[in-house]
Amino acid sequence: MTQVVESIFRMYDIRGVVDDVLTEETVELVGKALGSALLATGQDKIVLARDGRLSGPRFRDRMIAGLISTGVNVVDIGQVPTPMAYFAAATLEGVNSCVVITGSHNPSNYNGIKMVVDGITLYGDYIQNLLKRIQDNDFSEGSGSVIEQDIFQAYQSYIVNDIRLAKTLKIVVDGGNGVAGPFGVAVFRAMGCEVIELFCDIDGTFPNHHSDPAKPQNLADLVAAVKEEGADLGIAFDGDGDRCGIVDNSGNSLYADRQLMLYAQDVLSREPGGEIIYDIKCTSLLPKIIEQAGGKATIWKTGHSFMKAKMRETGAVLGGEVSGHIFWKERWFGFDDGIYTGARMCEIVAKSEQTAADLFATLPNGINTPELDMPFAEGEHYQFFNKFKELTQFTEGKVFDLDGLRVDFADGWGLIRPSNTSPIVTLRFEGETQAALDRIKALFREKILAVDSNLKLPF
Ligand SMILES: [Zn+2]
């Protein structure tokens, strides 16, 4: 049996520390398994991309070696953001699959692999089946080809043709030294924006800040630059460019669930009655805004793969997560893209008579906690959560239990959920009033301690 480290085959992707658990040999074996799985679906061609990490070029070489050994043909689009690989798979003739070598927003010693086969983002059992193929040495044999193709011009033209700015905006773009910076800057300039660059050179050592715009501390440089430059808007990308953070002209960041309120109102003005999917971590004010705008609001599991699957199943026009993944179906292809999301935000802000700060202030804001983490030893967070779910009854409120447990009350909600990416249980609470928030927190505190009175709670 071939030896690979099983723990790197995760819920949404393959990911691990480079040359430790994620070795060149493993990457080549994943290429063989992926190529074989692709052929089994009747496909014989795949788009390959990589982010700006230092291990990218050698992992690309081994991925190509693995893929072509099965007879699959590779279209290498080079060092580009993850969404540009989705774009290539969605638009190039005769190819409907892609593989991206990316560590997303993780520290520089990590890398990983995200995969789409025949239009489906791989997760869960799909990824476990690749592991099984490797362990069983169950690979197709053949000899595929490799071509290099530049996709950027087509990508940029598509966005520039789609987005019309009612006026010129001055924006600051924080690339976080990830792969999206230079591409985002070029697209926004082609749209007619005046762009000030911050950390837009690609540097796989990430010398400035973590490339995760969902964490407020990573937006501090952007906030300062927006204020200093007197810019209309700030946009920050995560490491592989499938998410973006938004900062208004006063330096306030707009969390993704409140961004979604604006995007929903905009999309529903052209798609009346459209369905919008939001993840369980979102504010309960979001479905209210969607319904007021005439849309159908549907709550769903966290995770970009789950969200994309639900979007396809329902025919939804828009979807989004608190993490910052926004999925556009109206005028786009249904996938998450930080550059395209930033462009849509520019369009909305340019169309408004108000500044971004005044426009964002019209959106309701609940009294809520950030995501609160309760750490466990590896794997034990699932055990704790399962026990909690089994033993706990909520006599009031509406329970959503497909992904963790979210309980919606008349005046707020609470969430408890085991993470699929690290050994933590995440909690989040929101109330219409401080008293409601305090009551909901106290209720969860009591129920958690009833399951394990030794736990140290982060709230
Ligand atoms: Zn990402």
Residues whose N, C-alpha, C, O or C-beta is under 5 A from the ligand:
A	BS01	ZN	S104 H105 D238 D240 G241 D242 R243
